[in-house]
Amino acid sequence: MSLIADATKKSGLIWITRPDTARAMPAWHHWHDDAAYVLVDLSDVDRVSVITRDKATGARSVTWDATVTRVSPGTAEWDAVVPEIHAARLNSPPPDDSTPLFRLSPTAVSTIPAP
């Protein structure tokens, strides 16, 4: 888990691949309690593949599979994560009850390329 956490924390973006497509989409994320939180609507999937890239070189650092869960407004998890996300993204409006917030929990490391 620490390899995934370290690589993802250092990455500015993660690249999410849905199971029904081969094309990865970039997503800004926030790492909290061993999971990546994204403000991307993933309500139609329960698992995704995540790629992290090195900020300096752009090279793939690690690929991991994730379980997708929605974080609901008013829950303890929402109340813990949303202020952190807003503090990190001051140029965007604060997340509210209509914001799609999803937790990506790592399940396995798929690929670890040589540095």
Secondary structure, 3 states (H helix, E strand, C coil): CHHHHHHHHHCCEEEEECCCCCCCEEEEEEEECCEEEECCCCCCCCEEEEEEECCCCCCEEEEEEEEEEECCCCCHHHHHHHHHHHHHCCCCCCCCCCCCCEEEEEEEEEECCCC
